[in-house]
């Protein structure tokens, strides 16, 4: 007897989800520059999720760790309130210069972005406590656990922290993988899951998006 359960083509589903919302010209150009720089931009579906979150939060103050040539920044800015300010932190001047070009090409007023060059774990402690609606992290994976506590400190009640790339091409699900990046991603997933101050969800978008809201 034939089964009534349909066979799921996971690759086709993934392609459908990622292609659901087409990217505008400015975003597509920023993505090409990010690829050229080896910056590894977030996927279109992950970007759409960031825009959704920024819109739902009516975000006016957002922090981004890892400028990534401006792709994620454009998604965040598109969802934020018209007077919202994006603070983007990166240790490398080249992605930030590329992001400035991307923001300008997209018609983003200069006053809506604040680019800070430096190590985020040094910069974040200097930012104001509970002053931010959203913190997005897409940077060096071994540092992810350090961003958890800083995120909780910086977010207002009801604010959201989001970590990109947490599935690491499936490596986190393989217990034999013990490299620094994979271990750090498992650690941050555990820290967020076990933190009573956060309400988390792990989304299979792009290479994984771990999202958590700070309890009110």
Order of alpha helices (4+ residues) and beta strands (2+ residues): alpha-alpha-alpha-beta-alpha-beta-alpha-beta-alpha-beta-alpha-beta-alpha-beta-beta
